[in-house]
Amino acid sequence: MRTVLSIAGTDPTGGAGIQADLKTIEAYGLFGMSVITAVVAQNTMGVTAMQPISPELVRQQIDCVFNDIRPDAVKIGMLHDTEIIHMVASRLRAHHAENIVLDPVMVSSSGHDLLQPDAAKALVNEIFPLCTLITPNLSEAAALSGINITDKSQMEQAAQQIAALTQGSILVKGGHLADCADDLLYVNGQMHWLPAVRIQNPNTHGTGCTLSSAIACGLAQGISQIDSVKNAKRYLTACIQFGLDLGHGSGPLQHKVDWI
């Protein structure tokens, strides 16, 4: 049994965060574990409040996992502030964690800040160097690279800029492109374009969480980065195509789907 640890915030409606991560890991047939960094009051309509977990309790959660059931891969989502980032980075280094996938959650889809302004630098300096893969969307890639991204050439420029900040690979997600939903995987200086058909479904809450967790599952199984990303994209497409319709805003995905 391969194992995956999610380090992230919560979503009480189950569409994103820890809850979506665990559903994804379960759908892959792997054993999911979680370390909660913040309790978030959110639903399909947006975020209303949040309470970060103390860094010491984050440390104890991480140590409890690694000292007992060592994860084969780690997915990192919302970290919220500098102190939590420091703690997560130090413990992952101490435990020599492998196959780390970072979804650099900065702003919610409803526009609510999920990462404190002074924490972005710490995220880049401390978490990025530990990562096997980083999965920014277009707005996150723009913030990290300083490039306003509206087309594929700018995605390539941004990937190269971000790659200078990490030893790992970059997946720039093109879900917000105007004419397609193609993603760009930048590995060892090589550009790999991964085409995708845009699915007409407004219910896409938790897509970033789901994709990054699915990639971590592939890496935990010993699958290559490229194939892990391709498989994860195929899984995510099936989740969106299912057409689940819950809530009054941008609804969640159906994670239990036939996709293989």
Phi and psi restraints in degrees (value plus and minus 20) as a CYANA .aco file:
   2 ARG   PHI    -105.2   -65.2
   2 ARG   PSI     130.0   170.0
   3 THR   PHI    -145.4  -105.4
   3 THR   PSI     126.1   166.1
   4 VAL   PHI    -153.6  -113.6
   4 VAL   PSI     113.3   153.3
   5 LEU   PHI    -125.5   -85.5
   5 LEU   PSI     109.9   149.9
   6 SER   PHI    -124.8   -84.8
   6 SER   PSI     109.3   149.3
   7 ILE   PHI    -134.9   -94.9
   7 ILE   PSI      88.1   128.1
   8 ALA   PHI    -187.7  -147.7
   8 ALA   PSI    -198.5  -158.5
   9 GLY   PHI    -111.4   -71.4
   9 GLY   PSI     159.6   199.6
  10 THR   PHI    -124.5   -84.5
  10 THR   PSI     145.3   185.3
  11 ASP   PHI    -161.1  -121.1
  11 ASP   PSI      86.8   126.8
  12 PRO   PHI     -82.8   -42.8
  12 PRO   PSI     -41.7    -1.7
  13 THR   PHI    -108.0   -68.0
  13 THR   PSI     -22.1    17.9
  14 GLY   PHI      62.3   102.3
  14 GLY   PSI     -11.9    28.1
  15 GLY   PHI    -109.8   -69.8
  15 GLY   PSI     -44.9    -4.9
  16 ALA   PHI    -159.4  -119.4
  16 ALA   PSI    -192.0  -152.0
  17 GLY   PHI      40.2    80.2
  17 GLY   PSI    -170.9  -130.9
  18 ILE   PHI     -71.7   -31.7
  18 ILE   PSI     -63.3   -23.3
  19 GLN   PHI     -83.6   -43.6
  19 GLN   PSI     -64.7   -24.7
  20 ALA   PHI     -86.3   -46.3
  20 ALA   PSI     -57.8   -17.8
  21 ASP   PHI     -80.5   -40.5
  21 ASP   PSI     -67.5   -27.5
  22 LEU   PHI     -86.4   -46.4
  22 LEU   PSI     -56.9   -16.9
  23 LYS   PHI     -82.6   -42.6
  23 LYS   PSI     -60.9   -20.9
  24 THR   PHI     -85.1   -45.1
  24 THR   PSI     -66.5   -26.5
  25 ILE   PHI     -80.6   -40.6
  25 ILE   PSI     -61.1   -21.1
  26 GLU   PHI     -83.5   -43.5
  26 GLU   PSI     -60.8   -20.8
  27 ALA   PHI     -83.2   -43.2
  27 ALA   PSI     -50.3   -10.3
  28 TYR   PHI     -99.2   -59.2
  28 TYR   PSI     -28.8    11.2
  29 GLY   PHI      62.8   102.8
  29 GLY   PSI      -2.7    37.3
  30 LEU   PHI    -124.0   -84.0
  30 LEU   PSI     151.0   191.0
  31 PHE   PHI    -117.1   -77.1
  31 PHE   PSI      99.0   139.0
  32 GLY   PHI    -118.1   -78.1
  32 GLY   PSI     122.7   162.7
  33 MET   PHI    -153.5  -113.5
  33 MET   PSI     143.3   183.3
  34 SER   PHI    -165.7  -125.7
  34 SER   PSI     125.0   165.0
  35 VAL   PHI    -141.9  -101.9
  35 VAL   PSI      99.6   139.6
  36 ILE   PHI    -109.8   -69.8
  36 ILE   PSI     107.1   147.1
  37 THR   PHI    -119.8   -79.8
  37 THR   PSI     -44.5    -4.5
  38 ALA   PHI    -178.5  -138.5
  38 ALA   PSI     121.9   161.9
  39 VAL   PHI    -114.7   -74.7
  39 VAL   PSI     100.2   140.2
  40 VAL   PHI    -134.7   -94.7
  40 VAL   PSI     110.1   150.1
  41 ALA   PHI    -110.8   -70.8
  41 ALA   PSI      83.4   123.4
  42 GLN   PHI    -168.5  -128.5
  42 GLN   PSI     141.6   181.6
  43 ASN   PHI    -168.6  -128.6
  43 ASN   PSI    -182.4  -142.4
  44 THR   PHI     -88.5   -48.5
  44 THR   PSI     -34.4     5.6
  45 MET   PHI    -116.4   -76.4
  45 MET   PSI     -31.6     8.4
  46 GLY   PHI     124.5   164.5
  46 GLY   PSI    -197.3  -157.3
  47 VAL   PHI    -118.8   -78.8
  47 VAL   PSI     112.4   152.4
  48 THR   PHI    -130.7   -90.7
  48 THR   PSI     -47.1    -7.1
  49 ALA   PHI    -186.1  -146.1
  49 ALA   PSI     141.4   181.4
  50 MET   PHI    -173.9  -133.9
  50 MET   PSI     133.6   173.6
  51 GLN   PHI    -154.4  -114.4
  51 GLN   PSI      91.3   131.3
  52 PRO   PHI     -87.6   -47.6
  52 PRO   PSI     128.6   168.6
  53 ILE   PHI    -101.1   -61.1
  53 ILE   PSI     126.8   166.8
  54 SER   PHI     -83.3   -43.3
  54 SER   PSI     123.4   163.4
  55 PRO   PHI     -75.3   -35.3
  55 PRO   PSI     -55.0   -15.0
  56 GLU   PHI     -85.7   -45.7
  56 GLU   PSI     -60.3   -20.3
  57 LEU   PHI     -90.7   -50.7
  57 LEU   PSI     -53.1   -13.1
  58 VAL   PHI     -81.4   -41.4
  58 VAL   PSI     -64.5   -24.5
  59 ARG   PHI     -78.1   -38.1
  59 ARG   PSI     -66.7   -26.7
  60 GLN   PHI     -85.2   -45.2
  60 GLN   PSI     -57.1   -17.1
  61 GLN   PHI     -82.2   -42.2
  61 GLN   PSI     -68.0   -28.0
  62 ILE   PHI     -81.7   -41.7
  62 ILE   PSI     -65.4   -25.4
  63 ASP   PHI     -83.4   -43.4
  63 ASP   PSI     -58.5   -18.5
  64 CYS   PHI     -80.3   -40.3
  64 CYS   PSI     -60.2   -20.2
  65 VAL   PHI     -87.8   -47.8
  65 VAL   PSI     -74.9   -34.9
  66 PHE   PHI     -87.7   -47.7
  66 PHE   PSI     -47.8    -7.8
  67 ASN   PHI     -99.9   -59.9
  67 ASN   PSI     -26.7    13.3
  68 ASP   PHI    -147.1  -107.1
  68 ASP   PSI     -81.6   -41.6
  69 ILE   PHI    -139.7   -99.7
  69 ILE   PSI      72.0   112.0
  70 ARG   PHI     -86.8   -46.8
  70 ARG   PSI     108.0   148.0
  71 PRO   PHI     -95.8   -55.8
  71 PRO   PSI     123.4   163.4
  72 ASP   PHI    -101.5   -61.5
  72 ASP   PSI     -37.6     2.4
  73 ALA   PHI    -174.3  -134.3
  73 ALA   PSI     138.1   178.1
  74 VAL   PHI    -150.5  -110.5
  74 VAL   PSI     107.7   147.7
  75 LYS   PHI    -125.3   -85.3
  75 LYS   PSI     110.4   150.4
  76 ILE   PHI    -133.7   -93.7
  76 ILE   PSI     110.1   150.1
  77 GLY   PHI    -137.0   -97.0
  77 GLY   PSI    -142.6  -102.6
  78 MET   PHI     -87.4   -47.4
  78 MET   PSI     104.6   144.6
  79 LEU   PHI    -132.6   -92.6
  79 LEU   PSI     -38.4     1.6
  80 HIS   PHI      55.3    95.3
  80 HIS   PSI     -78.7   -38.7
  81 ASP   PHI    -162.5  -122.5
  81 ASP   PSI     151.9   191.9
  82 THR   PHI     -81.8   -41.8
  82 THR   PSI     -61.1   -21.1
  83 GLU   PHI     -83.9   -43.9
  83 GLU   PSI     -61.9   -21.9
  84 ILE   PHI     -87.0   -47.0
  84 ILE   PSI     -59.6   -19.6
  85 ILE   PHI     -79.9   -39.9
  85 ILE   PSI     -66.8   -26.8
  86 HIS   PHI     -74.7   -34.7
  86 HIS   PSI     -67.6   -27.6
  87 MET   PHI     -87.0   -47.0
  87 MET   PSI     -66.3   -26.3
  88 VAL   PHI     -80.9   -40.9
  88 VAL   PSI     -64.9   -24.9
  89 ALA   PHI     -82.0   -42.0
  89 ALA   PSI     -64.3   -24.3
  90 SER   PHI     -86.1   -46.1
  90 SER   PSI     -58.5   -18.5
  91 ARG   PHI     -94.8   -54.8
  91 ARG   PSI     -56.4   -16.4
  92 LEU   PHI     -86.3   -46.3
  92 LEU   PSI     -58.0   -18.0
  93 ARG   PHI     -85.0   -45.0
  93 ARG   PSI     -64.4   -24.4
  94 ALA   PHI     -81.5   -41.5
  94 ALA   PSI     -56.0   -16.0
  95 HIS   PHI    -113.1   -73.1
  95 HIS   PSI     -16.6    23.4
  96 HIS   PHI      32.8    72.8
  96 HIS   PSI      28.7    68.7
  97 ALA   PHI     -82.3   -42.3
  97 ALA   PSI     126.1   166.1
  98 GLU   PHI    -142.8  -102.8
  98 GLU   PSI     142.2   182.2
  99 ASN   PHI      32.6    72.6
  99 ASN   PSI      38.9    78.9
 100 ILE   PHI    -114.3   -74.3
 100 ILE   PSI     104.3   144.3
 101 VAL   PHI    -134.3   -94.3
 101 VAL   PSI     103.4   143.4
 102 LEU   PHI    -129.0   -89.0
 102 LEU   PSI     102.4   142.4
 103 ASP   PHI    -117.3   -77.3
 103 ASP   PSI      81.7   121.7
 104 PRO   PHI     -93.9   -53.9
 104 PRO   PSI      54.4    94.4
 105 VAL   PHI     -87.5   -47.5
 105 VAL   PSI      95.3   135.3
 106 MET   PHI    -135.9   -95.9
 106 MET   PSI     -63.8   -23.8
 107 VAL   PHI    -156.5  -116.5
 107 VAL   PSI     118.2   158.2
 108 SER   PHI     -90.4   -50.4
 108 SER   PSI     142.9   182.9
 109 SER   PHI     -82.4   -42.4
 109 SER   PSI     -40.7    -0.7
 110 SER   PHI    -111.0   -71.0
 110 SER   PSI     -18.9    21.1
 111 GLY   PHI      77.1   117.1
 111 GLY   PSI     -12.1    27.9
 112 HIS   PHI    -108.3   -68.3
 112 HIS   PSI     110.9   150.9
 113 ASP   PHI     -85.9   -45.9
 113 ASP   PSI     103.9   143.9
 114 LEU   PHI    -128.4   -88.4
 114 LEU   PSI     -27.9    12.1
 115 LEU   PHI    -146.5  -106.5
 115 LEU   PSI     106.3   146.3
 116 GLN   PHI     -79.6   -39.6
 116 GLN   PSI     123.1   163.1
 117 PRO   PHI     -73.8   -33.8
 117 PRO   PSI     -57.5   -17.5
 118 ASP   PHI    -101.8   -61.8
 118 ASP   PSI     -22.0    18.0
 119 ALA   PHI    -111.8   -71.8
 119 ALA   PSI     -35.4     4.6
 120 ALA   PHI     -80.6   -40.6
 120 ALA   PSI     -61.8   -21.8
 121 LYS   PHI     -83.7   -43.7
 121 LYS   PSI     -60.8   -20.8
 122 ALA   PHI     -85.2   -45.2
 122 ALA   PSI     -58.1   -18.1
 123 LEU   PHI     -79.7   -39.7
 123 LEU   PSI     -66.0   -26.0
 124 VAL   PHI     -86.8   -46.8
 124 VAL   PSI     -65.3   -25.3
 125 ASN   PHI     -94.8   -54.8
 125 ASN   PSI     -53.0   -13.0
 126 GLU   PHI    -128.0   -88.0
 126 GLU   PSI     -57.2   -17.2
 127 ILE   PHI    -111.2   -71.2
 127 ILE   PSI     -62.2   -22.2
 128 PHE   PHI     -72.4   -32.4
 128 PHE   PSI     -66.3   -26.3
 129 PRO   PHI     -83.7   -43.7
 129 PRO   PSI     -36.4     3.6
 130 LEU   PHI    -108.4   -68.4
 130 LEU   PSI     -32.0     8.0
 131 CYS   PHI    -107.5   -67.5
 131 CYS   PSI     121.7   161.7
 132 THR   PHI     -97.9   -57.9
 132 THR   PSI     -57.6   -17.6
 133 LEU   PHI    -170.5  -130.5
 133 LEU   PSI     120.0   160.0
 134 ILE   PHI    -139.7   -99.7
 134 ILE   PSI     116.9   156.9
 135 THR   PHI    -142.7  -102.7
 135 THR   PSI      47.1    87.1
 136 PRO   PHI     -95.6   -55.6
 136 PRO   PSI     126.0   166.0
 137 ASN   PHI    -101.8   -61.8
 137 ASN   PSI    -195.9  -155.9
 138 LEU   PHI     -83.9   -43.9
 138 LEU   PSI     -61.0   -21.0
 139 SER   PHI     -88.7   -48.7
 139 SER   PSI     -58.6   -18.6
 140 GLU   PHI     -88.6   -48.6
 140 GLU   PSI     -60.8   -20.8
 141 ALA   PHI     -83.6   -43.6
 141 ALA   PSI     -56.9   -16.9
 142 ALA   PHI     -85.3   -45.3
 142 ALA   PSI     -62.6   -22.6
 143 ALA   PHI     -85.7   -45.7
 143 ALA   PSI     -57.9   -17.9
 144 LEU   PHI     -96.4   -56.4
 144 LEU   PSI     -52.0   -12.0
 145 SER   PHI    -120.2   -80.2
 145 SER   PSI     -39.2     0.8
 146 GLY   PHI      57.2    97.2
 146 GLY   PSI      -6.0    34.0
 147 ILE   PHI    -129.2   -89.2
 147 ILE   PSI     108.7   148.7
 148 ASN   PHI     -94.9   -54.9
 148 ASN   PSI      96.3   136.3
 149 ILE   PHI    -124.2   -84.2
 149 ILE   PSI      98.3   138.3
 150 THR   PHI    -150.5  -110.5
 150 THR   PSI     -28.9    11.1
 151 ASP   PHI    -167.1  -127.1
 151 ASP   PSI     159.5   199.5
 152 LYS   PHI     -88.5   -48.5
 152 LYS   PSI     -56.0   -16.0
 153 SER   PHI     -84.4   -44.4
 153 SER   PSI     -57.8   -17.8
 154 GLN   PHI     -91.2   -51.2
 154 GLN   PSI     -50.2   -10.2
 155 MET   PHI     -82.6   -42.6
 155 MET   PSI     -60.7   -20.7
 156 GLU   PHI     -85.0   -45.0
 156 GLU   PSI     -63.0   -23.0
 157 GLN   PHI     -81.9   -41.9
 157 GLN   PSI     -63.0   -23.0
 158 ALA   PHI     -84.7   -44.7
 158 ALA   PSI     -61.3   -21.3
 159 ALA   PHI     -80.1   -40.1
 159 ALA   PSI     -61.3   -21.3
 160 GLN   PHI     -86.4   -46.4
 160 GLN   PSI     -59.6   -19.6
 161 GLN   PHI     -84.3   -44.3
 161 GLN   PSI     -65.3   -25.3
 162 ILE   PHI     -89.4   -49.4
 162 ILE   PSI     -54.8   -14.8
 163 ALA   PHI     -80.2   -40.2
 163 ALA   PSI     -47.7    -7.7
 164 ALA   PHI     -88.3   -48.3
 164 ALA   PSI     -34.2     5.8
 165 LEU   PHI    -115.4   -75.4
 165 LEU   PSI     -25.6    14.4
 166 THR   PHI    -165.3  -125.3
 166 THR   PSI     139.3   179.3
 167 GLN   PHI    -105.8   -65.8
 167 GLN   PSI     -30.7     9.3
 168 GLY   PHI    -117.2   -77.2
 168 GLY   PSI    -182.1  -142.1
 169 SER   PHI    -121.4   -81.4
 169 SER   PSI     147.1   187.1
 170 ILE   PHI    -146.9  -106.9
 170 ILE   PSI     112.2   152.2
 171 LEU   PHI    -135.5   -95.5
 171 LEU   PSI      84.2   124.2
 172 VAL   PHI    -108.3   -68.3
 172 VAL   PSI      94.8   134.8
 173 LYS   PHI    -104.8   -64.8
 173 LYS   PSI     108.4   148.4
 174 GLY   PHI    -120.5   -80.5
 174 GLY   PSI       4.1    44.1
 175 GLY   PHI     -80.9   -40.9
 175 GLY   PSI     -39.9     0.1
 176 HIS   PHI    -124.0   -84.0
 176 HIS   PSI      -8.0    32.0
 177 LEU   PHI     -86.0   -46.0
 177 LEU   PSI     132.9   172.9
 178 ALA   PHI     -93.2   -53.2
 178 ALA   PSI     -55.3   -15.3
 179 ASP   PHI    -131.8   -91.8
 179 ASP   PSI     -25.3    14.7
 180 CYS   PHI    -182.4  -142.4
 180 CYS   PSI    -195.2  -155.2
 181 ALA   PHI    -150.5  -110.5
 181 ALA   PSI      14.9    54.9
 182 ASP   PHI     -91.2   -51.2
 182 ASP   PSI     121.6   161.6
 183 ASP   PHI    -127.6   -87.6
 183 ASP   PSI     135.7   175.7
 184 LEU   PHI    -139.6   -99.6
 184 LEU   PSI      99.0   139.0
 185 LEU   PHI    -123.0   -83.0
 185 LEU   PSI     100.9   140.9
 186 TYR   PHI    -129.7   -89.7
 186 TYR   PSI      89.6   129.6
 187 VAL   PHI    -147.9  -107.9
 187 VAL   PSI     101.3   141.3
 188 ASN   PHI      31.2    71.2
 188 ASN   PSI      22.5    62.5
 189 GLY   PHI      60.6   100.6
 189 GLY   PSI     -18.7    21.3
 190 GLN   PHI    -125.9   -85.9
 190 GLN   PSI     116.3   156.3
 191 MET   PHI    -113.3   -73.3
 191 MET   PSI     108.0   148.0
 192 HIS   PHI    -144.6  -104.6
 192 HIS   PSI      89.4   129.4
 193 TRP   PHI    -105.8   -65.8
 193 TRP   PSI     111.2   151.2
 194 LEU   PHI    -137.6   -97.6
 194 LEU   PSI      77.5   117.5
 195 PRO   PHI     -88.9   -48.9
 195 PRO   PSI     130.5   170.5
 196 ALA   PHI    -171.0  -131.0
 196 ALA   PSI     119.9   159.9
 197 VAL   PHI    -101.7   -61.7
 197 VAL   PSI     114.6   154.6
 198 ARG   PHI     -91.8   -51.8
 198 ARG   PSI     105.8   145.8
 199 ILE   PHI    -115.8   -75.8
 199 ILE   PSI     109.2   149.2
 200 GLN   PHI    -100.9   -60.9
 200 GLN   PSI      64.2   104.2
 201 ASN   PHI    -167.4  -127.4
 201 ASN   PSI      95.0   135.0
 202 PRO   PHI     -93.7   -53.7
 202 PRO   PSI     -30.6     9.4
 203 ASN   PHI    -112.2   -72.2
 203 ASN   PSI      70.7   110.7
 204 THR   PHI    -148.7  -108.7
 204 THR   PSI       4.6    44.6
 205 HIS   PHI     -85.6   -45.6
 205 HIS   PSI     103.0   143.0
 206 GLY   PHI      70.7   110.7
 206 GLY   PSI      -6.7    33.3
 207 THR   PHI     -84.8   -44.8
 207 THR   PSI     -60.5   -20.5
 208 GLY   PHI     -84.7   -44.7
 208 GLY   PSI     -62.0   -22.0
 209 CYS   PHI     -82.3   -42.3
 209 CYS   PSI     -64.9   -24.9
 210 THR   PHI     -83.9   -43.9
 210 THR   PSI     -66.5   -26.5
 211 LEU   PHI     -83.0   -43.0
 211 LEU   PSI     -67.9   -27.9
 212 SER   PHI     -85.1   -45.1
 212 SER   PSI     -57.3   -17.3
 213 SER   PHI     -86.9   -46.9
 213 SER   PSI     -59.6   -19.6
 214 ALA   PHI     -83.8   -43.8
 214 ALA   PSI     -59.5   -19.5
 215 ILE   PHI     -83.0   -43.0
 215 ILE   PSI     -62.9   -22.9
 216 ALA   PHI     -80.4   -40.4
 216 ALA   PSI     -56.8   -16.8
 217 CYS   PHI     -82.1   -42.1
 217 CYS   PSI     -63.4   -23.4
 218 GLY   PHI     -81.3   -41.3
 218 GLY   PSI     -64.9   -24.9
 219 LEU   PHI     -83.8   -43.8
 219 LEU   PSI     -57.6   -17.6
 220 ALA   PHI     -82.8   -42.8
 220 ALA   PSI     -48.6    -8.6
 221 GLN   PHI    -105.7   -65.7
 221 GLN   PSI     -18.9    21.1
 222 GLY   PHI      63.4   103.4
 222 GLY   PSI      -4.6    35.4
 223 ILE   PHI    -103.2   -63.2
 223 ILE   PSI     127.0   167.0
 224 SER   PHI     -81.7   -41.7
 224 SER   PSI     140.5   180.5
 225 GLN   PHI     -78.1   -38.1
 225 GLN   PSI     -67.8   -27.8
 226 ILE   PHI     -81.7   -41.7
 226 ILE   PSI     -66.8   -26.8
 227 ASP   PHI     -90.1   -50.1
 227 ASP   PSI     -53.0   -13.0
 228 SER   PHI     -82.6   -42.6
 228 SER   PSI     -61.3   -21.3
 229 VAL   PHI     -88.7   -48.7
 229 VAL   PSI     -63.9   -23.9
 230 LYS   PHI     -81.1   -41.1
 230 LYS   PSI     -64.3   -24.3
 231 ASN   PHI     -83.3   -43.3
 231 ASN   PSI     -61.4   -21.4
 232 ALA   PHI     -84.6   -44.6
 232 ALA   PSI     -58.9   -18.9
 233 LYS   PHI     -85.2   -45.2
 233 LYS   PSI     -59.1   -19.1
 234 ARG   PHI     -85.5   -45.5
 234 ARG   PSI     -60.8   -20.8
 235 TYR   PHI     -83.4   -43.4
 235 TYR   PSI     -67.4   -27.4
 236 LEU   PHI     -81.0   -41.0
 236 LEU   PSI     -60.6   -20.6
 237 THR   PHI     -78.5   -38.5
 237 THR   PSI     -62.9   -22.9
 238 ALA   PHI     -84.9   -44.9
 238 ALA   PSI     -57.8   -17.8
 239 CYS   PHI     -83.2   -43.2
 239 CYS   PSI     -61.2   -21.2
 240 ILE   PHI     -92.3   -52.3
 240 ILE   PSI     -63.1   -23.1
 241 GLN   PHI     -85.0   -45.0
 241 GLN   PSI     -42.2    -2.2
 242 PHE   PHI     -75.8   -35.8
 242 PHE   PSI     -55.0   -15.0
 243 GLY   PHI      60.8   100.8
 243 GLY   PSI      10.8    50.8
 244 LEU   PHI     -79.1   -39.1
 244 LEU   PSI     119.4   159.4
 245 ASP   PHI    -154.2  -114.2
 245 ASP   PSI      72.1   112.1
 246 LEU   PHI    -148.9  -108.9
 246 LEU   PSI     127.1   167.1
 247 GLY   PHI      67.8   107.8
 247 GLY   PSI     153.8   193.8
 248 HIS   PHI    -121.2   -81.2
 248 HIS   PSI     -23.1    16.9
 249 GLY   PHI    -141.5  -101.5
 249 GLY   PSI    -162.4  -122.4
 250 SER   PHI     -95.8   -55.8
 250 SER   PSI      85.9   125.9
 251 GLY   PHI     -95.0   -55.0
 251 GLY   PSI     151.0   191.0
 252 PRO   PHI     -99.7   -59.7
 252 PRO   PSI     153.0   193.0
 253 LEU   PHI    -112.7   -72.7
 253 LEU   PSI     143.3   183.3
 254 GLN   PHI    -114.4   -74.4
 254 GLN   PSI      94.9   134.9
 255 HIS   PHI    -107.5   -67.5
 255 HIS   PSI     -43.4    -3.4
 256 LYS   PHI    -113.9   -73.9
 256 LYS   PSI      74.1   114.1
 257 VAL   PHI    -156.0  -116.0
 257 VAL   PSI     139.1   179.1
 258 ASP   PHI    -105.3   -65.3
 258 ASP   PSI     100.8   140.8
 259 TRP   PHI    -161.5  -121.5
 259 TRP   PSI     -34.7     5.3
